[in-house]
């Protein structure tokens, strides 16, 4: 994509998010669009939001499960940026009309005490830099159509990345744990919607270990001259499929001894 095309795509996504509507597939409009192009669109989109007064507070990692990667024909996760207006309090209610087609995932969040910088980052570095881990929910939304109505073509990874990795919001549970207090591979959640269990899963569904996911992010950001900063919140990736959250949905995730977290949609 040319610089002008990247800026035009970011502008379209910015207005789609602001106006609560969806645009057509970027991958259909730009068939040769690469992942580097997609991250450039994401950066331009986030820059517009920061210029409008938002503040970056962390990162999200997506497509960490083998099932989701196989579905998209890829072998790598993706990432997006968390901004301050995406944070919801545990047990809060999302106002009607805030999102277009919200879905919810259960994840383990990392709260960072120190920066993580460079391609040489190790698993031990991730653990040492982590202040605490917590139960969390990620709210996904899509400012891009899930499929083109004329051709039936589904969104591609480049669409998702450009759309800030489909991130829309997140909720942290109240519990905080030292990174070594739980085996995160065996830390799981039971996610229910309006009291009915919809999904269950274990942390091992995230690249076999959520710590590996954060390590992947640190190394990917280094390639783009960025890093995870002290104080950042990092959503390490979902270990369940996304659950639809229509108006009236009350979503709770029970992580057992790890804690719980919930969000409702009006």
Buried (B, 14 or more C-beta within 10 A) or exposed (E): BEEEBBBBBBBBBBEBBEEEEBBBBBBBBBEEBEBEBBBBBBBBBBEBBEEEEBEBBBBBBBBBBEEBBEEBEBEEBBBBBBBEEBBBEBBEEBEEEBBBBBBBBBBBBBBBBBBBBEEEBEEEBBBEBBBBBBBBBBBBBBBBBEEBEEEEBBBBBBBBBBBBBBBBBBBBBEBBBEBEEBEBBEBBBBBBBEEEEBBBBBBBBBBEBBBBBBBBBBBBBBEEEBBBBEEBBBBBBBBBBBBEBEEEBBBBBBBEEBBBBBBBBE
